[in-house]
Amino acid sequence: MSQITGTTRGGSEWIPTFITALNEETCIGCGRCFKVCPRNVFDLEEREPDDDDDEDVISVMVIADANDCIGCGSCARVCPKNCHTHEPMDA
């Protein structure tokens, strides 16, 4: 099967990669991906700590709507922890 391809403004072929996963274990909840995403793909979720420590609530990014991803990859480029996994999509 062939992959979905696009064309840049300059005429070069471009293969978009779409979000498939977000590693919530390494996410620090900085919100950078949320801020740069031109769609409503991400959401900030607050969670209670897993252990019995007196830690505050933890914030992590989650994928709210992967079907809204346009494959630009902006989220992966700004993530300081490389939490995002992207793959090309078959046409």
Buried (B, 14 or more C-beta within 10 A) or exposed (E): EEEEEEEEEEEEEEEBBBBEEBBBEEBBBBEBBBEBBEEEBBEBBEEEEEEEEEEEEBBBBEBBEEEBBBBBBBBBEBBEEEBBEBEBBEE
